[in-house]
Amino acid sequence: MTMSSSKPIKLIIVIFFLGTLLLINANTVKPKRTLSCQCLKGKEGCTGSKVCEHKELEPEHCFTLWNQTSGKISLQGCWTNKCTNTDHCISREVQPKNGHLLFCCCSKDYCNSNFTHIPDPRPSPTVFVGYGETEPDVLPGRQKDTLILTMMYSLLPLAALTLILVVAYWICRRHKITTYQMDLKQEPLLIHSPPPGSETTHLKLIEIKARGRFGAVWKAETSATSNEYVAVKVFPLQDKLSWQLEQEIYSIPHMDHPNLLHFISSEMRGEGLNQELWLITEFHPHGSIYDYLKANTLSWSEMCKIAESIAHGLTFLHEDILVAGSACKPSIAHRDFKSKNILLKNDMTACIADFGLAIKFELGKNPCDSQNQVGTRRYMAPEILEGAVSFHRDAFLRIDMYSCGLVLWELASRCKLDGPVDEYMLPFEEEIGLAPSLEDMQEVVVEKKMRPVFREHWLKHQGMESFCETIEECWDHEAEARLSAGCVEARIGQLSRTVNISSPVTFIVEELPPKESSL
């Protein structure tokens, strides 16, 4: 809703300095000019006077070179090198350094017709350039004054323009904030009443449990006299749209499901610019699967139980549910499916959370994509990285399934089998580290078609080998070839029932459900 405050200011500063340089350059370029000088008749076709015109826009001067003893003129005419820029042709040399020859130059028409020698009491650094000697780089006084005036005339308008732009930006920003606050007051809020017995108005925030794209998640106590806790996701004011979108998803009919995070209510707290938007849900002390896997390993049965419950929740989210005499629950794509957005309950089943980027597909209606984010870079499907996503239901559901395959790999990487259990790593962390760029992901996932590796000892365990096959069919490079959430749920359920968990190499042979290539 509001612009970043740093970007416009940086842009104004860049414009200010570029404009200053251009104006200084334009004003300090000296115009083309002509100067009439007396010249020595007979020398280079001179008839007594000469019009000097320099093509490189440098000041022209007249000069005279004469013999100190005889006073005879040796040379006269136009001078294009540096000069003291005076109106009279006066030589300041204490002792001529070229025999008896004296030199003077000046910058007024025919100023070299009269010349004189007035020695400077101090050693003069000025000598005749053109007889093997040089003159120091001295900026004449009038040129210095001109440059100062030029800079003043250039900088003052730019400073005034910059001030006007800053004031205009500040007024615009204040207007947007005021309008935004009025909109918050005027728009109907989707605030749901808490269930009976839940005193959400007396919530006490205790500690931050996680931070996400749109805010922080707090552990909160429902009242001072009880030990009941809830989770409070706190959105800043500028993320009102995400807060409303998540409420909208939770308020869809028939969204109650054991493998989706249970929503309690939403509230607005504070006033003015300090106003916060709260989303109140059930609290799960284990935190996310990401948090749990960093500190814990899983048994085969725990891994299957968590994986099956994830697939069960995703199946429910993806499917349309028609209820006679009631509004239907539409198909929903999560669009930011990852281990940090899946919570672990006390019974070691999972529940899917964080619907800030979710999109629903109602029958007979085109989905409205009000968010331009497409999820977390590490979990992006190849078609997103290529920028080739078709805007229809199945395309978005298949993107969720690619991400689901990466989450299942995370579970497998922390499962205790016959070999060692590696330290927890995010998908592709081993290949490209903790902070991959979009270009890194494109190179690894799209160009090289790489996926997180399976350890050799995983494939020696028949149950894990089948689990890995399911993972591979979830993250298939071709979106149409990926498994549906329902097929993944059936396969993992079959594995958990057929593999004897007391001995990882003992199996009851049953055929797993076939690959389902369409959603």
C-alpha positions as CSV (number, residue, x, y, z in Angstrom):
1,M,0.0,0.0,0.0
2,T,2.9,2.4,0.8
3,M,6.0,3.1,-1.2
4,S,9.4,2.3,0.2
5,S,10.8,5.5,1.7
6,S,14.4,4.9,0.6
7,K,14.0,4.3,-3.1
8,P,12.4,7.7,-4.0
9,I,15.0,9.6,-1.9
10,K,17.9,7.7,-3.6
11,L,16.4,8.5,-7.0
12,I,16.1,12.2,-6.2
13,I,19.7,12.3,-5.0
14,V,20.9,10.6,-8.3
15,I,18.8,13.1,-10.4
16,F,20.2,16.0,-8.3
17,F,23.9,15.1,-8.9
18,L,23.4,14.2,-12.6
19,G,21.7,17.5,-13.2
20,T,24.4,19.4,-11.4
21,L,27.1,17.8,-13.5
22,L,25.3,18.4,-16.7
23,L,24.6,22.1,-15.9
24,I,28.1,22.8,-14.7
25,N,29.5,21.2,-17.8
26,A,27.1,23.2,-20.0
27,N,27.9,26.5,-18.3
28,T,31.7,26.1,-18.1
29,V,32.1,25.4,-21.8
30,K,33.5,28.5,-23.2
31,P,31.8,29.9,-26.3
32,K,33.6,30.3,-29.6
33,R,35.1,33.8,-29.9
34,T,37.3,35.9,-32.2
35,L,40.1,38.3,-31.4
36,S,42.0,40.7,-33.6
37,C,45.7,40.9,-33.0
38,Q,48.5,42.9,-34.6
39,C,50.9,40.7,-36.6
40,L,54.3,41.2,-38.2
41,K,53.9,42.1,-41.8
42,G,55.3,39.6,-44.2
43,K,55.2,36.7,-41.7
44,E,52.8,34.0,-42.8
45,G,50.9,36.3,-45.1
46,C,50.2,38.9,-42.4
47,T,49.1,42.3,-43.6
48,G,49.5,44.0,-40.2
49,S,46.5,42.5,-38.3
50,K,45.1,39.1,-37.9
51,V,41.7,37.7,-36.7
52,C,42.3,34.8,-34.3
53,E,39.6,32.1,-34.1
54,H,40.3,28.9,-32.2
55,K,38.2,25.8,-33.0
56,E,38.6,24.1,-29.6
57,L,36.6,26.7,-27.7
58,E,39.7,27.9,-25.7
59,P,40.4,31.6,-25.1
60,E,42.5,33.4,-27.8
61,H,45.3,35.8,-26.9
62,C,47.6,38.1,-28.8
63,F,51.4,38.0,-28.2
64,T,54.6,39.8,-29.0
65,L,58.1,38.4,-29.0
66,W,60.9,41.1,-29.1
67,N,64.6,41.6,-28.6
68,Q,65.3,43.2,-25.2
69,T,68.4,45.0,-26.5
70,S,67.3,46.4,-29.8
71,G,63.5,46.5,-29.2
72,K,63.0,44.8,-32.6
73,I,59.9,42.6,-32.9
74,S,60.7,39.0,-33.7
75,L,57.1,37.6,-33.8
76,Q,53.6,38.8,-33.4
77,G,50.1,37.3,-33.8
78,C,47.7,34.9,-32.2
79,W,48.6,32.9,-29.1
80,T,46.5,29.7,-28.1
81,N,48.4,28.5,-25.1
82,K,48.0,29.6,-21.5
83,C,48.4,33.3,-20.7
84,T,48.0,35.6,-17.7
85,N,44.9,36.9,-19.5
86,T,45.6,40.7,-19.0
87,D,44.5,43.6,-21.1
88,H,48.1,44.9,-21.7
89,C,51.0,43.1,-23.1
90,I,53.6,43.2,-20.3
91,S,56.6,40.9,-19.8
92,R,57.3,40.1,-16.1
93,E,60.6,38.2,-16.7
94,V,63.4,39.3,-14.3
95,Q,66.0,37.9,-16.6
96,P,65.2,36.6,-20.2
97,K,65.8,32.9,-20.4
98,N,66.1,32.8,-24.1
99,G,69.0,35.1,-24.8
100,H,67.7,38.7,-25.1
101,L,64.1,37.7,-26.2
102,L,61.2,38.9,-24.1
103,F,57.6,37.6,-24.4
104,C,54.2,39.0,-23.4
105,C,50.6,38.1,-24.2
106,C,47.2,39.7,-23.6
107,S,43.5,39.1,-24.3
108,K,42.2,42.4,-25.8
109,D,41.9,43.4,-29.5
110,Y,45.3,44.7,-30.8
111,C,46.6,44.8,-27.2
112,N,50.0,43.5,-28.5
113,S,50.6,46.6,-30.6
114,N,52.1,48.2,-27.4
115,F,54.4,46.1,-25.3
116,T,56.6,46.7,-22.4
117,H,59.0,45.0,-19.9
118,I,58.3,45.4,-16.2
119,P,60.4,42.9,-14.3
120,D,58.7,41.2,-11.4
121,P,60.7,41.5,-8.1
122,R,59.9,37.9,-7.3
123,P,61.1,35.0,-9.6
124,S,58.4,34.7,-12.2
125,P,57.1,31.2,-13.0
126,T,55.8,32.4,-16.4
127,V,58.0,31.7,-19.4
128,F,57.5,31.5,-23.1
129,V,55.9,28.1,-23.9
130,G,57.1,27.2,-27.3
131,Y,60.8,27.7,-26.7
132,G,61.2,24.5,-24.8
133,E,59.9,25.7,-21.4
134,T,56.5,25.4,-19.6
135,E,54.2,27.6,-17.6
136,P,52.4,26.4,-14.4
137,D,48.7,25.6,-14.6
138,V,47.3,28.8,-13.1
139,L,43.5,29.4,-13.2
140,P,43.0,33.2,-13.9
141,G,40.9,35.1,-11.3
142,R,38.1,35.9,-13.7
143,Q,37.8,32.2,-14.6
144,K,37.5,31.3,-10.9
145,D,34.8,33.9,-10.4
146,T,32.9,32.6,-13.5
147,L,33.1,29.0,-12.3
148,I,31.8,30.0,-8.8
149,L,28.9,31.9,-10.3
150,T,28.1,29.0,-12.7
151,M,28.0,26.6,-9.8
152,M,25.7,28.9,-7.8
153,Y,23.3,29.4,-10.7
154,S,23.3,25.6,-11.3
155,L,23.0,24.3,-7.8
156,L,20.4,26.8,-6.4
157,P,17.6,25.8,-8.9
158,L,18.4,22.1,-8.4
159,A,18.4,22.5,-4.6
160,A,15.0,24.2,-4.9
161,L,13.7,21.5,-7.2
162,T,14.9,18.7,-4.9
163,L,13.2,20.4,-1.9
164,I,10.0,20.6,-3.9
165,L,10.2,16.9,-4.8
166,V,10.9,15.9,-1.2
167,V,8.0,18.0,0.1
168,A,5.7,16.6,-2.6
169,Y,6.7,13.0,-1.7
170,W,6.1,13.6,2.0
171,I,2.6,15.1,1.3
172,C,1.8,12.2,-1.0
173,R,2.9,9.7,1.6
174,R,0.9,11.3,4.3
175,H,-2.1,11.4,2.1
176,K,-1.8,7.7,1.3
177,I,-1.5,6.8,5.0
178,T,-4.5,8.9,5.9
179,T,-6.5,7.4,3.1
180,Y,-5.4,3.9,4.1
181,Q,-6.5,4.5,7.7
182,M,-9.9,5.8,6.5
183,D,-10.3,2.7,4.3
184,L,-9.6,0.5,7.3
185,K,-12.3,2.2,9.3
186,Q,-14.8,2.2,6.4
187,E,-14.3,-1.3,4.9
188,P,-16.2,-4.2,6.5
189,L,-13.8,-6.4,8.4
190,L,-14.0,-10.1,8.2
191,I,-13.5,-10.5,12.0
192,H,-14.9,-13.7,13.3
193,S,-16.3,-14.2,16.7
194,P,-14.3,-16.5,19.0
195,P,-15.7,-19.8,20.1
196,P,-17.6,-19.9,23.4
197,G,-15.4,-19.6,26.4
198,S,-12.4,-18.1,24.5
199,E,-11.5,-14.7,26.0
200,T,-9.5,-13.4,23.1
201,T,-9.8,-9.8,24.3
202,H,-7.5,-10.7,27.2
203,L,-4.7,-12.2,25.2
204,K,-1.2,-11.7,26.6
205,L,1.7,-12.1,24.2
206,I,4.5,-14.1,25.7
207,E,7.2,-14.8,23.2
208,I,7.8,-14.8,19.4
209,K,7.9,-18.3,18.0
210,A,8.5,-17.5,14.3
211,R,8.8,-14.7,11.8
212,G,7.4,-14.9,8.3
213,R,6.9,-12.9,5.2
214,F,3.9,-11.0,6.6
215,G,4.6,-10.8,10.3
216,A,5.6,-12.5,13.5
217,V,3.9,-15.5,15.2
218,W,3.5,-15.2,19.0
219,K,2.7,-17.6,21.7
220,A,-0.1,-16.0,23.7
221,E,-1.9,-16.8,27.0
222,T,-5.7,-16.6,26.9
223,S,-6.0,-15.3,30.4
224,A,-4.0,-14.7,33.6
225,T,-5.7,-17.5,35.5
226,S,-5.4,-20.4,32.9
227,N,-2.5,-22.2,31.2
228,E,-4.2,-22.3,27.8
229,Y,-2.2,-20.9,24.9
230,V,-3.0,-19.8,21.4
231,A,-0.9,-18.6,18.5
232,V,-1.2,-15.0,17.4
233,K,0.1,-14.0,14.0
234,V,0.7,-10.3,14.0
235,F,0.5,-8.4,10.7
236,P,1.7,-4.8,10.4
237,L,-0.8,-2.3,9.0
238,Q,0.7,-2.3,5.5
239,D,0.0,-6.0,5.2
240,K,-3.8,-5.6,5.7
241,L,-4.5,-7.4,2.3
242,S,-2.6,-10.5,3.4
243,W,-4.4,-10.5,6.7
244,Q,-7.8,-10.3,5.0
245,L,-6.9,-12.9,2.4
246,E,-5.9,-15.4,5.2
247,Q,-9.2,-14.7,7.0
248,E,-11.1,-15.2,3.8
249,I,-9.5,-18.6,3.3
250,Y,-10.2,-19.7,6.9
251,S,-13.8,-18.5,6.6
252,I,-14.6,-20.7,3.5
253,P,-17.4,-23.1,4.4
254,H,-16.3,-26.6,5.6
255,M,-12.7,-25.6,6.0
256,D,-12.5,-27.5,9.4
257,H,-10.1,-30.3,9.0
258,P,-7.7,-32.1,11.4
259,N,-4.7,-31.5,9.1
260,L,-5.4,-27.8,8.6
261,L,-4.5,-25.2,11.3
262,H,-7.6,-24.5,13.3
263,F,-8.6,-20.8,13.1
264,I,-10.1,-19.1,16.2
265,S,-10.6,-15.4,15.4
266,S,-9.1,-12.1,14.1
267,E,-8.8,-8.8,15.8
268,M,-7.4,-5.2,15.3
269,R,-5.2,-3.8,18.1
270,G,-3.8,-0.4,18.6
271,E,-4.5,2.9,16.8
272,G,-3.2,5.0,14.0
273,L,0.2,4.0,12.5
274,N,0.7,1.6,15.5
275,Q,-2.3,-0.4,14.6
276,E,-1.7,-4.2,14.3
277,L,-3.8,-6.9,12.7
278,W,-4.1,-10.2,14.6
279,L,-4.9,-13.7,13.4
280,I,-5.6,-16.1,16.3
281,T,-5.2,-19.8,15.8
282,E,-4.5,-23.0,17.8
283,F,-1.0,-23.2,19.4
284,H,1.2,-26.3,18.7
285,P,4.3,-26.4,21.0
286,H,6.3,-28.5,18.6
287,G,6.3,-25.6,16.1
288,S,6.8,-26.2,12.4
289,I,8.2,-29.4,10.8
290,Y,11.3,-27.3,10.0
291,D,11.8,-26.5,13.7
292,Y,11.2,-30.1,14.8
293,L,13.5,-31.7,12.2
294,K,16.4,-29.4,13.1
295,A,16.5,-30.8,16.6
296,N,15.0,-34.3,16.2
297,T,15.2,-37.5,14.1
298,L,12.2,-39.6,13.1
299,S,11.5,-43.3,13.3
300,W,10.0,-45.0,10.2
301,S,6.5,-45.0,11.6
302,E,6.7,-41.4,12.7
303,M,7.9,-40.3,9.3
304,C,5.1,-42.2,7.5
305,K,2.5,-40.8,10.0
306,I,3.6,-37.2,9.4
307,A,3.9,-37.7,5.6
308,E,0.5,-39.3,5.4
309,S,-1.2,-36.5,7.4
310,I,0.5,-33.9,5.2
311,A,-0.8,-35.5,2.1
312,H,-4.3,-35.9,3.7
313,G,-4.4,-32.2,4.5
314,L,-3.2,-31.2,1.0
315,T,-5.8,-33.6,-0.6
316,F,-8.6,-31.9,1.4
317,L,-7.2,-28.4,0.5
318,H,-7.0,-29.3,-3.3
319,E,-10.4,-30.9,-3.7
320,D,-13.9,-29.4,-4.3
321,I,-16.3,-30.5,-1.6
322,L,-20.0,-30.4,-2.4
323,V,-22.4,-30.5,0.5
324,A,-26.1,-30.9,-0.2
325,G,-28.1,-27.8,0.9
326,S,-25.0,-25.9,1.8
327,A,-22.2,-23.8,0.2
328,C,-19.4,-25.9,-1.3
329,K,-15.8,-25.8,-0.3
330,P,-13.8,-24.8,-3.5
331,S,-10.4,-26.2,-4.5
332,I,-7.6,-24.2,-2.9
333,A,-3.9,-23.9,-4.0
334,H,-1.5,-23.1,-1.1
335,R,1.2,-21.5,-3.3
336,D,3.8,-21.4,-0.4
337,F,4.0,-25.0,0.6
338,K,7.1,-25.7,2.7
339,S,8.2,-27.3,6.0
340,K,8.1,-23.9,7.8
341,N,4.4,-23.6,6.9
342,I,3.4,-27.1,8.2
343,L,3.0,-27.4,12.0
344,L,3.5,-30.6,14.0
345,K,0.8,-31.5,16.5
346,N,1.3,-33.4,19.8
347,D,0.1,-36.6,18.3
348,M,2.8,-36.4,15.6
349,T,0.4,-35.5,12.8
350,A,0.8,-32.4,10.7
351,C,-1.5,-29.4,10.0
352,I,-1.0,-27.0,7.1
353,A,-0.8,-23.3,8.0
354,D,-0.1,-19.9,6.5
355,F,-2.6,-19.2,3.7
356,G,-1.4,-15.7,3.0
357,L,-0.7,-16.6,-0.7
358,A,-3.4,-19.1,-1.2
359,I,-5.8,-18.9,-4.1
360,K,-9.3,-20.5,-4.4
361,F,-10.9,-21.9,-7.5
362,E,-14.7,-21.5,-7.3
363,L,-16.8,-23.3,-9.8
364,G,-17.8,-21.1,-12.7
365,K,-15.5,-18.3,-11.6
366,N,-12.1,-17.2,-12.7
367,P,-9.6,-17.0,-9.9
368,C,-8.4,-13.5,-8.9
369,D,-4.7,-13.4,-8.3
370,S,-4.4,-10.4,-6.0
371,Q,-0.9,-11.3,-4.9
372,N,2.2,-11.2,-7.2
373,Q,4.3,-13.3,-4.9
374,V,4.8,-16.9,-6.0
375,G,6.1,-18.6,-2.9
376,T,9.5,-19.3,-1.5
377,R,12.4,-19.4,-4.1
378,R,13.9,-22.7,-2.8
379,Y,10.6,-24.5,-3.2
380,M,9.6,-23.0,-6.6
381,A,8.7,-25.5,-9.3
382,P,10.6,-25.5,-12.6
383,E,7.6,-23.9,-14.5
384,I,7.6,-20.9,-12.0
385,L,11.4,-20.5,-12.4
386,E,11.0,-20.5,-16.2
387,G,8.1,-18.1,-16.0
388,A,5.8,-20.5,-17.9
389,V,2.9,-21.0,-15.5
390,S,-0.6,-21.5,-17.0
391,F,-3.2,-19.7,-15.0
392,H,-5.6,-22.5,-14.3
393,R,-6.5,-24.7,-11.4
394,D,-4.4,-27.8,-12.2
395,A,-1.3,-25.8,-12.9
396,F,-1.3,-24.3,-9.4
397,L,-2.1,-27.7,-7.7
398,R,0.8,-29.3,-9.5
399,I,3.1,-26.5,-8.2
400,D,2.0,-27.5,-4.6
401,M,2.9,-31.1,-5.4
402,Y,6.4,-30.2,-6.5
403,S,6.9,-28.4,-3.1
404,C,5.3,-31.4,-1.3
405,G,8.0,-33.7,-2.8
406,L,10.7,-31.4,-1.3
407,V,9.0,-31.5,2.1
408,L,8.8,-35.4,2.0
409,W,12.5,-35.4,1.2
410,E,13.2,-33.3,4.3
411,L,11.3,-36.0,6.4
412,A,13.3,-38.8,4.7
413,S,16.6,-37.1,5.4
414,R,15.9,-37.2,9.2
415,C,14.6,-40.8,9.3
416,K,16.5,-43.4,11.4
417,L,17.2,-46.4,9.2
418,D,20.3,-48.7,9.0
419,G,22.7,-45.9,8.1
420,P,23.7,-42.6,9.7
421,V,21.3,-39.7,9.9
422,D,22.6,-36.5,8.4
423,E,22.4,-33.1,10.0
424,Y,19.2,-31.4,8.9
425,M,19.5,-29.4,5.7
426,L,16.9,-27.6,3.6
427,P,16.3,-28.8,0.0
428,F,19.2,-27.7,-2.3
429,E,21.2,-26.4,0.7
430,E,23.9,-28.9,0.0
431,E,24.0,-27.8,-3.7
432,I,23.7,-24.0,-3.5
433,G,23.8,-23.0,0.2
434,L,21.3,-21.2,2.4
435,A,20.6,-18.1,0.4
436,P,20.2,-19.1,-3.3
437,S,19.4,-16.4,-5.9
438,L,16.8,-16.8,-8.5
439,E,19.5,-17.4,-11.0
440,D,21.0,-20.2,-8.8
441,M,17.6,-21.9,-8.6
442,Q,17.1,-21.6,-12.4
443,E,20.5,-23.1,-13.1
444,V,20.1,-26.1,-10.7
445,V,16.4,-26.9,-11.1
446,V,15.6,-25.9,-14.7
447,E,18.9,-26.2,-16.6
448,K,20.6,-29.0,-14.8
449,K,17.3,-30.6,-13.6
450,M,18.9,-31.5,-10.3
451,R,17.0,-32.5,-7.2
452,P,18.1,-33.1,-3.6
453,V,20.1,-36.4,-3.4
454,F,18.9,-39.7,-1.9
455,R,21.5,-41.4,0.3
456,E,22.7,-44.8,-0.7
457,H,21.5,-46.6,2.4
458,W,18.0,-45.2,1.9
459,L,17.6,-47.2,-1.2
460,K,18.6,-50.4,0.6
461,H,15.5,-50.1,2.7
462,Q,12.6,-51.3,0.6
463,G,10.1,-49.1,2.4
464,M,12.3,-46.1,2.0
465,E,13.0,-47.0,-1.6
466,S,9.3,-46.9,-2.4
467,F,9.0,-43.6,-0.4
468,C,11.8,-42.1,-2.5
469,E,10.0,-43.2,-5.7
470,T,6.9,-41.4,-4.6
471,I,9.0,-38.3,-3.9
472,E,10.5,-38.4,-7.4
473,E,7.1,-38.6,-8.9
474,C,6.0,-35.5,-6.9
475,W,8.9,-33.4,-8.1
476,D,8.9,-34.6,-11.7
477,H,10.1,-31.9,-14.1
478,E,7.0,-32.3,-16.2
479,A,4.1,-30.8,-14.2
480,E,1.5,-33.1,-15.9
481,A,3.4,-36.2,-14.7
482,R,3.3,-35.4,-11.0
483,L,1.3,-37.3,-8.5
484,S,-1.8,-35.8,-7.0
485,A,-2.1,-35.3,-3.3
486,G,-4.7,-38.1,-3.0
487,C,-2.4,-40.6,-4.7
488,V,0.5,-39.6,-2.4
489,E,-1.8,-40.1,0.6
490,A,-2.8,-43.6,-0.6
491,R,0.8,-44.7,-1.4
492,I,2.2,-43.6,2.0
493,G,-0.8,-45.1,3.8
494,Q,-0.1,-48.4,2.1
495,L,3.6,-48.2,3.0
496,S,2.9,-47.5,6.7
497,R,0.6,-50.5,6.8
498,T,2.7,-53.0,4.8
499,V,6.2,-52.3,6.3
500,N,6.9,-54.1,9.6
501,I,8.1,-51.1,11.7
502,S,9.8,-53.4,14.3
503,S,12.2,-54.6,11.6
504,P,13.1,-52.2,8.7
505,V,13.9,-55.1,6.4
506,T,10.7,-57.1,6.8
507,F,7.8,-56.5,4.5
508,I,4.3,-57.7,3.7
509,V,4.2,-57.7,-0.1
510,E,1.3,-55.7,-1.5
511,E,1.1,-53.6,-4.6
512,L,1.2,-49.9,-4.1
513,P,-1.4,-47.6,-5.8
514,P,-0.4,-46.8,-9.4
515,K,1.0,-43.4,-10.4
516,E,-1.7,-40.8,-11.0
517,S,-0.6,-38.4,-13.7
518,S,-3.5,-36.0,-13.6
519,L,-5.0,-34.0,-10.9
